[in-house]
Amino acid sequence: MAKKNKAKDQSKILVEGTVIEALPNTQFMVELDNGHQILAYLSGRMRKNYIRILLGDRVRVELSEYDLTRGRITYRLRDPRPGDSSE
């Protein structure tokens, strides 16, 4: 296993948002929960596993501390399934 650089992991900011626009080259406009809009691209692991992102999907985005207007989509949050009564 490869060693992880802890300083590199700490410089990432994790936020959640909603995809509002699909752009070319697997890039997306994502509106964050705080109202800001950022340009985000798919992570390599999501491309490798053919995970599709559609408009309206909730996603987890990793932001760099150096450029808060760009990010990497690392996870697509699951929607509650219709008809699933968890009450």
Residue frames as qw, qx, qy, qz and C-alpha x, y, z in Angstrom:
[[0.000, 0.888, 0.461, 0.000, 0.00, 0.00, 0.00],
 [0.370, 0.524, -0.033, 0.766, 1.12, 3.50, -0.73],
 [0.309, -0.409, -0.483, 0.710, 1.69, 5.91, 2.10],
 [0.070, 0.855, 0.426, 0.286, -0.62, 8.90, 2.25],
 [0.313, 0.227, -0.198, 0.901, 0.69, 12.39, 2.75],
 [0.205, -0.639, -0.664, 0.329, -1.27, 13.72, 5.74],
 [0.086, -0.467, -0.019, 0.880, -0.42, 17.34, 4.96],
 [0.110, -0.026, -0.637, -0.762, -1.93, 16.87, 1.51],
 [0.245, -0.487, -0.829, -0.121, -5.15, 15.41, 2.95],
 [0.216, -0.607, -0.481, 0.594, -5.53, 18.27, 5.43],
 [0.044, -0.286, 0.194, 0.937, -5.37, 20.93, 2.72],
 [0.157, -0.289, -0.754, -0.568, -8.63, 19.67, 1.14],
 [0.349, 0.076, 0.388, -0.850, -12.02, 21.11, 2.04],
 [0.008, -0.265, -0.940, -0.216, -15.01, 18.74, 1.75],
 [0.357, 0.220, 0.210, -0.883, -18.39, 20.30, 0.91],
 [0.333, 0.358, 0.869, 0.081, -21.69, 19.08, -0.50],
 [0.243, 0.397, -0.100, -0.880, -23.77, 20.56, -3.27],
 [0.668, 0.464, 0.549, -0.194, -26.18, 20.00, -6.15],
 [0.374, -0.002, 0.596, 0.710, -25.27, 19.68, -9.84],
 [0.320, 0.687, 0.315, -0.572, -26.99, 22.49, -11.74],
 [0.563, 0.737, -0.203, -0.313, -25.31, 22.25, -15.16],
 [0.861, -0.072, 0.406, 0.299, -23.38, 19.65, -17.15],
 [0.188, 0.859, -0.329, -0.345, -20.45, 20.97, -19.20],
 [0.824, 0.451, -0.344, -0.003, -18.12, 19.28, -21.73],
 [0.466, 0.446, -0.668, 0.372, -15.18, 17.09, -20.62],
 [0.630, -0.412, -0.644, 0.139, -16.99, 15.70, -17.55],
 [0.161, 0.046, -0.353, 0.920, -17.13, 19.09, -15.86],
 [0.248, -0.668, -0.688, -0.136, -20.11, 20.33, -13.90],
 [0.107, -0.486, 0.185, -0.847, -21.39, 23.53, -12.31],
 [0.499, -0.377, -0.752, 0.208, -22.21, 22.69, -8.70],
 [0.266, -0.693, 0.032, -0.670, -24.17, 24.91, -6.35],
 [0.342, 0.077, -0.781, 0.516, -22.89, 24.40, -2.82],
 [0.344, -0.623, -0.694, 0.109, -25.13, 24.36, 0.23],
 [0.271, -0.556, -0.226, 0.752, -23.86, 27.84, 1.16],
 [0.380, 0.836, 0.260, -0.300, -25.07, 29.26, -2.20],
 [0.053, -0.692, 0.524, 0.494, -21.72, 29.55, -4.01],
 [0.892, 0.428, 0.076, -0.120, -21.28, 28.04, -7.46],
 [0.339, -0.623, 0.634, 0.308, -18.10, 26.22, -8.45],
 [0.707, 0.476, -0.442, -0.281, -16.72, 24.39, -11.47],
 [0.627, -0.397, 0.659, -0.125, -16.07, 20.74, -10.62],
 [0.557, 0.402, -0.657, -0.310, -14.68, 17.76, -12.51],
 [0.955, -0.193, -0.102, -0.199, -15.07, 14.02, -11.95],
 [0.415, -0.647, 0.639, 0.026, -12.38, 12.23, -9.98],
 [0.317, 0.420, -0.801, -0.286, -10.45, 9.46, -11.69],
 [0.155, 0.019, 0.957, -0.245, -11.99, 6.74, -9.53],
 [0.515, 0.466, 0.444, -0.567, -15.50, 7.85, -10.52],
 [0.504, 0.576, -0.413, -0.493, -14.52, 7.81, -14.21],
 [0.108, 0.318, -0.940, -0.061, -12.95, 4.37, -13.84],
 [0.199, 0.207, 0.909, -0.303, -16.11, 2.94, -12.27],
 [0.065, -0.330, -0.642, -0.689, -18.41, 4.63, -14.84],
 [0.076, -0.575, -0.644, 0.499, -20.39, 6.52, -12.20],
 [0.145, 0.543, 0.457, 0.690, -22.75, 8.87, -14.00],
 [0.086, -0.385, -0.393, 0.830, -23.67, 12.31, -12.70],
 [0.084, 0.611, 0.642, 0.456, -26.98, 13.87, -13.74],
 [0.094, -0.457, 0.031, -0.884, -28.55, 17.27, -13.20],
 [0.647, -0.532, -0.058, -0.542, -29.98, 17.55, -9.71],
 [0.848, -0.104, -0.464, 0.234, -27.66, 14.93, -8.19],
 [0.456, -0.864, 0.196, -0.089, -26.26, 15.64, -4.73],
 [0.810, 0.350, -0.306, 0.358, -22.47, 15.32, -4.74],
 [0.615, -0.713, 0.055, 0.333, -19.53, 15.62, -2.35],
 [0.536, 0.776, -0.098, 0.317, -16.86, 18.00, -3.67],
 [0.729, -0.398, -0.038, 0.556, -13.23, 18.33, -2.59],
 [0.226, 0.960, 0.008, 0.163, -11.95, 21.93, -2.82],
 [0.682, 0.137, -0.239, 0.677, -8.35, 23.06, -2.73],
 [0.324, -0.756, -0.298, 0.485, -7.52, 25.75, -0.23],
 [0.322, -0.278, 0.292, 0.856, -5.75, 27.68, -3.00],
 [0.222, -0.031, -0.462, -0.858, -8.64, 27.98, -5.49],
 [0.297, 0.224, 0.759, -0.534, -12.10, 27.85, -3.94],
 [0.565, 0.435, -0.052, -0.699, -13.88, 28.21, -7.31],
 [0.648, 0.327, -0.634, -0.268, -12.79, 24.79, -8.64],
 [0.595, -0.358, 0.628, -0.350, -13.22, 21.34, -7.18],
 [0.286, 0.196, -0.908, -0.235, -13.23, 17.60, -7.73],
 [0.799, -0.194, -0.026, -0.569, -16.39, 15.49, -7.40],
 [0.060, 0.381, -0.906, 0.173, -15.43, 12.54, -5.22],
 [0.096, 0.207, 0.944, -0.240, -18.80, 11.01, -4.32],
 [0.375, -0.277, -0.423, -0.777, -22.40, 10.98, -5.57],
 [0.291, -0.061, 0.687, -0.663, -24.77, 10.96, -2.60],
 [0.061, -0.271, -0.935, -0.220, -27.60, 8.46, -2.75],
 [0.413, -0.224, -0.095, -0.878, -31.14, 9.71, -3.09],
 [0.460, 0.038, 0.759, -0.460, -33.84, 8.16, -0.95],
 [0.010, -0.104, -0.873, -0.477, -35.65, 5.67, -3.17],
 [0.512, -0.129, -0.100, -0.843, -39.29, 6.38, -3.99],
 [0.831, -0.199, -0.385, -0.350, -41.61, 4.09, -2.08],
 [0.572, 0.069, -0.667, 0.472, -38.99, 3.35, 0.58],
 [0.481, -0.755, -0.142, -0.423, -40.84, 3.90, 3.84],
 [0.535, 0.157, -0.595, 0.579, -38.24, 4.44, 6.52],
 [0.339, -0.524, 0.127, -0.771, -40.76, 5.99, 8.90]]
